[in-house]
Amino acid sequence: MTADSARPGDVWEQLPERIRRQVDGYVLQDRLMFAVRAVWQASRARGVGLHLAQELVSERYAHFGDRVARTPDSPLDLESLAARASGIEGRVVAVEAVWDGDTVHDWFVGLWAVTEDPPGDHELATVYWRTGARALEAEGIDPDSGPLRPHAAAATRAGTALAAHLGVPFHFASPQTPDDGLPRWRETRAGTPTP
């Protein structure tokens, strides 16, 4: 079997039993990155790449289903976000949504409070695709019905509501297209984007 023709099940069967137990332990704890790394490190000598390791771990998540102790979604309701914002040091001057991404979650949106006195950026929530879809469904909205991806739509709704509640602007440089290199609110306000 070559790495090009390998399937997740084939890779799984070739892993030592203790590595499989370790991977399943990580999956049951919803420690995705640790599980992917364990598979990849144990099988990369046979040419297994990160993508195949991710597919294998995804199958293990599907295998365990509801038994996985999922990391809780960030709350996106106005009351929770307002409570988090009220505990931040400094005066909130804007609410901002910012794209970010990694090899495990793909693209996700961070919801941030921007402060002055002292200046800073404070994360209020992380909105993954599934977090956004659940938040929209809880409001009776079909997550696939709008022009935005579910995580962008949910972050926009939550961020706009929080900004209105706080009486500050809401900034999301590119809700339609994931891009983590666009100017942040502070940069656009100053009129001089930083590299």
CYANA upper distance limits for C-alpha pairs under 8 A (distance plus 0.5 A):
  1 MET  CA      5 SER  CA      6.93
  1 MET  CA      6 ALA  CA      6.79
  2 THR  CA      6 ALA  CA      6.60
  2 THR  CA     47 GLY  CA      8.09
  3 ALA  CA     46 ARG  CA      7.38
  3 ALA  CA     47 GLY  CA      5.61
  3 ALA  CA     48 VAL  CA      6.04
  3 ALA  CA     49 GLY  CA      8.46
  6 ALA  CA     10 ASP  CA      6.81
  6 ALA  CA     11 VAL  CA      7.30
  6 ALA  CA     48 VAL  CA      8.48
  7 ARG  CA     11 VAL  CA      6.92
  7 ARG  CA     52 LEU  CA      8.01
  8 PRO  CA     12 TRP  CA      6.59
  8 PRO  CA     52 LEU  CA      6.92
  8 PRO  CA     53 ALA  CA      7.83
  8 PRO  CA     55 GLU  CA      6.79
  8 PRO  CA     56 LEU  CA      5.04
  8 PRO  CA     59 GLU  CA      8.24
  9 GLY  CA     13 GLU  CA      6.76
  9 GLY  CA     56 LEU  CA      7.51
 10 ASP  CA     14 GLN  CA      6.98
 11 VAL  CA     15 LEU  CA      6.99
 11 VAL  CA     43 SER  CA      8.08
 11 VAL  CA     56 LEU  CA      8.21
 12 TRP  CA     20 ARG  CA      7.80
 12 TRP  CA     56 LEU  CA      7.63
 15 LEU  CA     19 ILE  CA      6.82
 15 LEU  CA     20 ARG  CA      6.84
 15 LEU  CA     39 VAL  CA      8.43
 15 LEU  CA     42 ALA  CA      7.64
 15 LEU  CA     43 SER  CA      7.80
 16 PRO  CA     20 ARG  CA      6.88
 17 GLU  CA     21 ARG  CA      6.77
 18 ARG  CA     22 GLN  CA      6.64
 19 ILE  CA     23 VAL  CA      6.61
 19 ILE  CA     38 ALA  CA      7.71
 19 ILE  CA     39 VAL  CA      8.08
 19 ILE  CA     42 ALA  CA      8.10
 20 ARG  CA     24 ASP  CA      6.62
 21 ARG  CA     25 GLY  CA      6.54
 22 GLN  CA     26 TYR  CA      6.81
 22 GLN  CA     35 ALA  CA      8.16
 22 GLN  CA     38 ALA  CA      8.19
 23 VAL  CA     27 VAL  CA      6.68
 23 VAL  CA     34 PHE  CA      8.29
 23 VAL  CA     35 ALA  CA      5.33
 23 VAL  CA     36 VAL  CA      8.28
 23 VAL  CA     38 ALA  CA      6.92
 23 VAL  CA     39 VAL  CA      7.52
 23 VAL  CA     57 VAL  CA      8.31
 24 ASP  CA     28 LEU  CA      6.55
 24 ASP  CA     35 ALA  CA      8.02
 24 ASP  CA     60 ARG  CA      7.54
 25 GLY  CA     29 GLN  CA      6.84
 26 TYR  CA     30 ASP  CA      6.65
 26 TYR  CA     31 ARG  CA      5.48
 26 TYR  CA     32 LEU  CA      7.28
 26 TYR  CA     34 PHE  CA      6.89
 26 TYR  CA     35 ALA  CA      5.83
 27 VAL  CA     31 ARG  CA      6.23
 27 VAL  CA     32 LEU  CA      6.65
 27 VAL  CA     35 ALA  CA      6.75
 27 VAL  CA     57 VAL  CA      7.96
 27 VAL  CA     60 ARG  CA      7.53
 27 VAL  CA     61 TYR  CA      6.73
 27 VAL  CA     68 VAL  CA      7.12
 28 LEU  CA     61 TYR  CA      8.29
 28 LEU  CA     64 PHE  CA      7.86
 28 LEU  CA     67 ARG  CA      7.17
 28 LEU  CA     68 VAL  CA      4.82
 28 LEU  CA     69 ALA  CA      6.37
 29 GLN  CA     68 VAL  CA      6.74
 29 GLN  CA     69 ALA  CA      5.82
 29 GLN  CA     70 ARG  CA      7.56
 30 ASP  CA     68 VAL  CA      6.67
 30 ASP  CA     69 ALA  CA      6.38
 30 ASP  CA     70 ARG  CA      5.81
 30 ASP  CA     71 THR  CA      6.75
 31 ARG  CA     35 ALA  CA      6.87
 32 LEU  CA     36 VAL  CA      6.70
 32 LEU  CA     57 VAL  CA      8.07
 32 LEU  CA    104 VAL  CA      8.01
 33 MET  CA     37 ARG  CA      6.55
 33 MET  CA    104 VAL  CA      7.40
 34 PHE  CA     38 ALA  CA      6.62
 35 ALA  CA     39 VAL  CA      6.87
 35 ALA  CA     57 VAL  CA      7.13
 36 VAL  CA     40 TRP  CA      6.55
 36 VAL  CA     50 LEU  CA      7.94
 36 VAL  CA     53 ALA  CA      6.12
 36 VAL  CA     54 GLN  CA      6.17
 36 VAL  CA     57 VAL  CA      6.66
 37 ARG  CA     41 GLN  CA      6.37
 37 ARG  CA     53 ALA  CA      8.36
 38 ALA  CA     42 ALA  CA      6.65
 39 VAL  CA     43 SER  CA      6.62
 39 VAL  CA     53 ALA  CA      6.25
 39 VAL  CA     57 VAL  CA      8.42
 40 TRP  CA     44 ARG  CA      5.88
 40 TRP  CA     48 VAL  CA      7.16
 40 TRP  CA     49 GLY  CA      7.08
 40 TRP  CA     50 LEU  CA      6.62
 40 TRP  CA     53 ALA  CA      6.04
 41 GLN  CA     45 ALA  CA      8.45
 43 SER  CA     47 GLY  CA      7.48
 43 SER  CA     48 VAL  CA      6.16
 44 ARG  CA     48 VAL  CA      5.11
 44 ARG  CA     49 GLY  CA      6.68
 48 VAL  CA     52 LEU  CA      6.83
 48 VAL  CA     53 ALA  CA      7.44
 49 GLY  CA     53 ALA  CA      6.82
 50 LEU  CA     54 GLN  CA      6.53
 51 HIS  CA     55 GLU  CA      6.79
 52 LEU  CA     56 LEU  CA      6.69
 53 ALA  CA     57 VAL  CA      6.77
 54 GLN  CA     58 SER  CA      6.53
 54 GLN  CA    104 VAL  CA      7.90
 55 GLU  CA     59 GLU  CA      6.81
 56 LEU  CA     60 ARG  CA      6.96
 57 VAL  CA     61 TYR  CA      6.80
 58 SER  CA     62 ALA  CA      6.83
 59 GLU  CA     63 HIS  CA      6.56
 60 ARG  CA     64 PHE  CA      6.81
 61 TYR  CA     65 GLY  CA      6.44
 61 TYR  CA     68 VAL  CA      7.65
 64 PHE  CA     68 VAL  CA      6.68
 73 ASP  CA    126 THR  CA      8.45
 73 ASP  CA    127 VAL  CA      8.24
 73 ASP  CA    131 THR  CA      6.21
 74 SER  CA    125 ALA  CA      5.79
 74 SER  CA    126 THR  CA      6.52
 74 SER  CA    127 VAL  CA      7.39
 74 SER  CA    131 THR  CA      7.85
 75 PRO  CA     80 SER  CA      6.85
 75 PRO  CA     81 LEU  CA      7.70
 75 PRO  CA    125 ALA  CA      7.49
 76 LEU  CA     80 SER  CA      7.37
 76 LEU  CA     81 LEU  CA      6.87
 76 LEU  CA    125 ALA  CA      7.71
 76 LEU  CA    135 ALA  CA      7.69
 76 LEU  CA    154 ALA  CA      8.39
 76 LEU  CA    155 ALA  CA      8.27
 76 LEU  CA    158 ALA  CA      6.34
 77 ASP  CA     81 LEU  CA      6.78
 77 ASP  CA    158 ALA  CA      7.20
 78 LEU  CA     82 ALA  CA      6.34
 78 LEU  CA    158 ALA  CA      7.25
 78 LEU  CA    161 ALA  CA      7.17
 78 LEU  CA    162 LEU  CA      6.47
 79 GLU  CA     83 ALA  CA      6.66
 80 SER  CA     84 ARG  CA      6.77
 81 LEU  CA     85 ALA  CA      6.60
 81 LEU  CA    124 LEU  CA      7.12
 81 LEU  CA    125 ALA  CA      8.50
 81 LEU  CA    162 LEU  CA      7.39
 82 ALA  CA     86 SER  CA      6.56
 82 ALA  CA    162 LEU  CA      7.04
 82 ALA  CA    165 HIS  CA      8.40
 82 ALA  CA    166 LEU  CA      8.47
 83 ALA  CA     87 GLY  CA      7.10
 84 ARG  CA     88 ILE  CA      7.44
 84 ARG  CA    124 LEU  CA      7.04
 85 ALA  CA     92 VAL  CA      8.06
 85 ALA  CA    113 ALA  CA      7.28
 85 ALA  CA    124 LEU  CA      7.65
 88 ILE  CA    122 HIS  CA      7.92
 89 GLU  CA    115 THR  CA      8.44
 89 GLU  CA    118 PRO  CA      7.89
 90 GLY  CA    115 THR  CA      6.03
 90 GLY  CA    116 GLU  CA      6.15
 90 GLY  CA    117 ASP  CA      5.53
 90 GLY  CA    118 PRO  CA      5.78
 90 GLY  CA    119 PRO  CA      7.63
 91 ARG  CA    115 THR  CA      5.63
 91 ARG  CA    116 GLU  CA      5.82
 91 ARG  CA    117 ASP  CA      6.61
 91 ARG  CA    118 PRO  CA      8.12
 92 VAL  CA    113 ALA  CA      6.68
 92 VAL  CA    114 VAL  CA      6.10
 92 VAL  CA    115 THR  CA      4.79
 92 VAL  CA    116 GLU  CA      7.08
 92 VAL  CA    166 LEU  CA      8.44
 92 VAL  CA    168 VAL  CA      8.16
 93 VAL  CA    113 ALA  CA      8.15
 93 VAL  CA    114 VAL  CA      6.27
 93 VAL  CA    115 THR  CA      5.89
 93 VAL  CA    116 GLU  CA      7.17
 93 VAL  CA    168 VAL  CA      6.19
 93 VAL  CA    169 PRO  CA      7.86
 94 ALA  CA    113 ALA  CA      6.57
 94 ALA  CA    114 VAL  CA      5.61
 94 ALA  CA    115 THR  CA      7.62
 94 ALA  CA    163 ALA  CA      7.29
 94 ALA  CA    168 VAL  CA      5.62
 94 ALA  CA    169 PRO  CA      5.54
 94 ALA  CA    170 PHE  CA      6.41
 94 ALA  CA    171 HIS  CA      7.91
 94 ALA  CA    185 TRP  CA      8.17
 95 VAL  CA    111 LEU  CA      7.77
 95 VAL  CA    112 TRP  CA      6.22
 95 VAL  CA    113 ALA  CA      5.21
 95 VAL  CA    114 VAL  CA      6.51
 95 VAL  CA    159 GLY  CA      6.74
 95 VAL  CA    160 THR  CA      8.38
 95 VAL  CA    162 LEU  CA      7.87
 95 VAL  CA    163 ALA  CA      6.17
 95 VAL  CA    168 VAL  CA      7.57
 95 VAL  CA    169 PRO  CA      6.88
 95 VAL  CA    170 PHE  CA      5.35
 95 VAL  CA    171 HIS  CA      6.88
 96 GLU  CA    111 LEU  CA      6.30
 96 GLU  CA    112 TRP  CA      5.55
 96 GLU  CA    113 ALA  CA      6.83
 96 GLU  CA    114 VAL  CA      7.61
 96 GLU  CA    159 GLY  CA      7.42
 96 GLU  CA    170 PHE  CA      6.13
 96 GLU  CA    171 HIS  CA      5.18
 96 GLU  CA    172 PHE  CA      6.37
 96 GLU  CA    184 ARG  CA      8.43
 96 GLU  CA    185 TRP  CA      7.39
 97 ALA  CA    109 VAL  CA      6.81
 97 ALA  CA    110 GLY  CA      6.11
 97 ALA  CA    111 LEU  CA      5.08
 97 ALA  CA    112 TRP  CA      6.69
 97 ALA  CA    155 ALA  CA      7.15
 97 ALA  CA    156 THR  CA      7.72
 97 ALA  CA    159 GLY  CA      7.52
 97 ALA  CA    170 PHE  CA      8.42
 97 ALA  CA    171 HIS  CA      6.79
 97 ALA  CA    172 PHE  CA      5.38
 97 ALA  CA    173 ALA  CA      8.28
 98 VAL  CA    109 VAL  CA      5.96
 98 VAL  CA    110 GLY  CA      5.69
 98 VAL  CA    111 LEU  CA      7.05
 98 VAL  CA    112 TRP  CA      8.20
 98 VAL  CA    172 PHE  CA      6.88
 98 VAL  CA    173 ALA  CA      7.96
 98 VAL  CA    180 ASP  CA      7.43
 98 VAL  CA    184 ARG  CA      8.26
 99 TRP  CA    107 TRP  CA      7.28
 99 TRP  CA    108 PHE  CA      6.38
 99 TRP  CA    109 VAL  CA      5.08
 99 TRP  CA    110 GLY  CA      6.86
 99 TRP  CA    178 PRO  CA      6.32
 99 TRP  CA    179 ASP  CA      6.44
 99 TRP  CA    180 ASP  CA      5.59
100 ASP  CA    107 TRP  CA      6.25
100 ASP  CA    108 PHE  CA      5.95
100 ASP  CA    109 VAL  CA      6.44
100 ASP  CA    110 GLY  CA      7.51
100 ASP  CA    178 PRO  CA      8.31
100 ASP  CA    179 ASP  CA      7.99
100 ASP  CA    180 ASP  CA      5.99
101 GLY  CA    105 HIS  CA      7.14
101 GLY  CA    106 ASP  CA      5.70
101 GLY  CA    107 TRP  CA      4.67
101 GLY  CA    108 PHE  CA      6.17
101 GLY  CA    180 ASP  CA      8.38
102 ASP  CA    106 ASP  CA      5.77
102 ASP  CA    107 TRP  CA      7.23
105 HIS  CA    128 TYR  CA      7.72
107 TRP  CA    128 TYR  CA      7.90
107 TRP  CA    129 TRP  CA      8.38
107 TRP  CA    178 PRO  CA      7.36
108 PHE  CA    126 THR  CA      7.62
108 PHE  CA    127 VAL  CA      6.23
108 PHE  CA    128 TYR  CA      5.22
108 PHE  CA    129 TRP  CA      7.09
108 PHE  CA    151 HIS  CA      7.16
108 PHE  CA    152 ALA  CA      8.49
109 VAL  CA    126 THR  CA      6.43
109 VAL  CA    127 VAL  CA      5.51
109 VAL  CA    128 TYR  CA      7.05
109 VAL  CA    151 HIS  CA      7.03
109 VAL  CA    152 ALA  CA      7.10
109 VAL  CA    155 ALA  CA      7.40
110 GLY  CA    123 GLU  CA      7.24
110 GLY  CA    124 LEU  CA      8.08
110 GLY  CA    125 ALA  CA      6.44
110 GLY  CA    126 THR  CA      5.15
110 GLY  CA    127 VAL  CA      6.63
110 GLY  CA    155 ALA  CA      8.44
111 LEU  CA    123 GLU  CA      6.45
111 LEU  CA    124 LEU  CA      5.98
111 LEU  CA    125 ALA  CA      5.63
111 LEU  CA    126 THR  CA      6.77
111 LEU  CA    127 VAL  CA      8.01
111 LEU  CA    155 ALA  CA      7.20
111 LEU  CA    159 GLY  CA      7.40
112 TRP  CA    121 ASP  CA      6.80
112 TRP  CA    122 HIS  CA      5.83
112 TRP  CA    123 GLU  CA      4.90
112 TRP  CA    124 LEU  CA      5.81
112 TRP  CA    125 ALA  CA      7.69
113 ALA  CA    121 ASP  CA      6.31
113 ALA  CA    122 HIS  CA      5.61
113 ALA  CA    123 GLU  CA      6.90
113 ALA  CA    124 LEU  CA      7.19
114 VAL  CA    119 PRO  CA      7.93
114 VAL  CA    120 GLY  CA      6.38
114 VAL  CA    121 ASP  CA      5.18
114 VAL  CA    122 HIS  CA      6.94
115 THR  CA    119 PRO  CA      5.52
115 THR  CA    120 GLY  CA      5.61
115 THR  CA    121 ASP  CA      6.80
115 THR  CA    122 HIS  CA      8.32
116 GLU  CA    120 GLY  CA      7.05
127 VAL  CA    131 THR  CA      6.01
127 VAL  CA    132 GLY  CA      6.44
127 VAL  CA    151 HIS  CA      6.10
127 VAL  CA    152 ALA  CA      8.44
127 VAL  CA    154 ALA  CA      8.21
127 VAL  CA    155 ALA  CA      7.11
128 TYR  CA    132 GLY  CA      6.68
128 TYR  CA    151 HIS  CA      6.22
129 TRP  CA    133 ALA  CA      6.67
129 TRP  CA    149 ARG  CA      8.11
129 TRP  CA    150 PRO  CA      6.39
129 TRP  CA    151 HIS  CA      5.25
130 ARG  CA    134 ARG  CA      6.61
130 ARG  CA    150 PRO  CA      8.28
130 ARG  CA    151 HIS  CA      7.90
131 THR  CA    135 ALA  CA      6.65
131 THR  CA    151 HIS  CA      7.25
132 GLY  CA    136 LEU  CA      6.65
132 GLY  CA    143 PRO  CA      8.23
132 GLY  CA    150 PRO  CA      5.38
132 GLY  CA    151 HIS  CA      4.57
132 GLY  CA    152 ALA  CA      7.82
132 GLY  CA    153 ALA  CA      7.64
132 GLY  CA    154 ALA  CA      5.47
132 GLY  CA    155 ALA  CA      7.70
133 ALA  CA    137 GLU  CA      6.60
133 ALA  CA    142 ASP  CA      8.49
133 ALA  CA    143 PRO  CA      5.68
133 ALA  CA    150 PRO  CA      5.62
133 ALA  CA    151 HIS  CA      7.19
133 ALA  CA    154 ALA  CA      8.04
134 ARG  CA    138 ALA  CA      6.56
135 ALA  CA    139 GLU  CA      7.12
135 ALA  CA    154 ALA  CA      6.97
136 LEU  CA    140 GLY  CA      6.96
136 LEU  CA    141 ILE  CA      5.55
136 LEU  CA    142 ASP  CA      7.21
136 LEU  CA    143 PRO  CA      6.34
136 LEU  CA    150 PRO  CA      7.84
136 LEU  CA    154 ALA  CA      6.74
137 GLU  CA    141 ILE  CA      5.53
137 GLU  CA    142 ASP  CA      6.47
137 GLU  CA    143 PRO  CA      7.04
141 ILE  CA    145 SER  CA      8.19
142 ASP  CA    146 GLY  CA      8.44
143 PRO  CA    149 ARG  CA      8.13
143 PRO  CA    150 PRO  CA      5.79
144 ASP  CA    149 ARG  CA      7.89
144 ASP  CA    150 PRO  CA      7.45
146 GLY  CA    153 ALA  CA      8.41
147 PRO  CA    176 GLN  CA      7.94
148 LEU  CA    152 ALA  CA      6.46
148 LEU  CA    153 ALA  CA      5.94
148 LEU  CA    175 PRO  CA      7.34
148 LEU  CA    176 GLN  CA      6.10
149 ARG  CA    153 ALA  CA      6.57
149 ARG  CA    176 GLN  CA      7.94
150 PRO  CA    154 ALA  CA      6.51
151 HIS  CA    155 ALA  CA      6.50
152 ALA  CA    156 THR  CA      6.47
152 ALA  CA    175 PRO  CA      6.20
152 ALA  CA    176 GLN  CA      8.01
153 ALA  CA    157 ARG  CA      6.68
153 ALA  CA    175 PRO  CA      8.15
154 ALA  CA    158 ALA  CA      6.58
155 ALA  CA    159 GLY  CA      6.20
156 THR  CA    160 THR  CA      6.30
156 THR  CA    172 PHE  CA      7.98
156 THR  CA    175 PRO  CA      8.14
157 ARG  CA    161 ALA  CA      6.70
158 ALA  CA    162 LEU  CA      6.66
159 GLY  CA    163 ALA  CA      6.49
159 GLY  CA    170 PHE  CA      6.94
160 THR  CA    164 ALA  CA      6.64
160 THR  CA    170 PHE  CA      6.26
161 ALA  CA    165 HIS  CA      6.64
162 LEU  CA    166 LEU  CA      6.64
163 ALA  CA    167 GLY  CA      6.30
163 ALA  CA    168 VAL  CA      5.54
163 ALA  CA    169 PRO  CA      6.25
163 ALA  CA    170 PHE  CA      6.06
164 ALA  CA    168 VAL  CA      6.85
164 ALA  CA    169 PRO  CA      7.98
171 HIS  CA    184 ARG  CA      8.50
171 HIS  CA    185 TRP  CA      6.59
173 ALA  CA    182 LEU  CA      7.07
173 ALA  CA    183 PRO  CA      7.66
173 ALA  CA    184 ARG  CA      7.79
174 SER  CA    178 PRO  CA      7.17
174 SER  CA    179 ASP  CA      7.45
174 SER  CA    182 LEU  CA      8.35
183 PRO  CA    187 GLU  CA      6.26
183 PRO  CA    188 THR  CA      6.70
183 PRO  CA    193 PRO  CA      6.15
183 PRO  CA    194 THR  CA      7.72
184 ARG  CA    188 THR  CA      6.83
184 ARG  CA    193 PRO  CA      8.40
185 TRP  CA    189 ARG  CA      6.57
186 ARG  CA    190 ALA  CA      6.76
187 GLU  CA    191 GLY  CA      6.65
187 GLU  CA    192 THR  CA      6.31
187 GLU  CA    193 PRO  CA      5.32
187 GLU  CA    194 THR  CA      7.11
188 THR  CA    192 THR  CA      7.01
188 THR  CA    193 PRO  CA      6.69
